[in-house]
Amino acid sequence: MPAKCAAPRATAHLSQEYRTPAWEQRKLGEVASKRIEKNTNGIKETFTNSAEHGIVSQLDYFDHDITNDANIGNYSVVYPDDFVYNPRISAIAPCGPINRNKLGRNGVMSPLYTVFSVDDMINKLYLEHYFTTNRWHQFMFLEGNSGARSDRFSISDSTFFEMPIQCPVLEEQELIALFFDRLDTLITLHQRKYDGCANPLFLERRISCRKPSHQNRCSATTTPSG
C-alpha cells in the first residue's frame, strides 16, 4: 500500500492535544436570543438591512427617512453588534440577508426584521462570515417558504432559531474569522486597483504616456549630420 494511503491511520494513536477538535453543531437559539425591546426611548434613526451594503441608515440608503413618529414606537431597538435578518429575498440573497450592526450606535428597525444578539459562546466576526456563505440556506429552504409575497421569505421565529450552526472551538473561530477578514480586505484592494485601471481617464493617460512625443519621433527618423 502506498505511504500516502496509510498516512491517515498513522495519526490514530496521537493524543487529543495534537488533534483538531471536532466541530460542534449548535442551534442558533443556543448562542443567540431575539431582541424584543421596542423603541420606548424615542430613538429617531432607522436602520435598514441591505443585501449588498449590510446594515445602513435609511437616510444614507434612501436619501430620506421613510418612517414617521406615528409608527416608530413599535420598531425594534438594534444595538451595536446585533444581527438582523431581513426576509426580503433577492438574486444575491435568496433567503434574505443576515448582517451585523457595525455602525457603532443604536437604531431602530421595522418589526418585519428579526433582530438578535449573540452571547460569548460564539465569535461575532465568525458568525458574520458564516452568514455570508450559503451553508444555512438549505435549512431555510426546507423549513420556510416564500410566503404570500414572492419577494419575501417566510419562516417563524421558533423555527428560525432552530437553524444549525457549525461551531469549532472559539480559538479556531477567531482564526477563521480573521483569515476571511484579511481575504476580504485583499479582494477589496485588488478590486479598487482593477476599477482604477479600467477607468477611461486612466487608460487615456496611460496610452498618451506610451506614445512618443513629436520631438522624439523626429529625432528617431532624422539622420544625424556630420
Secondary structure, DSSP 8 states (H G I E B T S, - for coil): --HHHHHHHHTTTS-GGGS----EEEEHHHHEEE---B-TT----BEEEETTTEEEEHHHHHSS----TTTGGGSEEE-TT-EEE--B--SS-TT--EEE--SSS-EEE-TTSEEEEE-TTS-HHHHHHHTTSSTTHHHHHHH-B--SSTTB-B--HHHHTT-EEEE--HHHHHHHHHHHHHHHHHHHHHHHHHHHHT-HHHHHHHHHHHS--HHHHHHHHS----
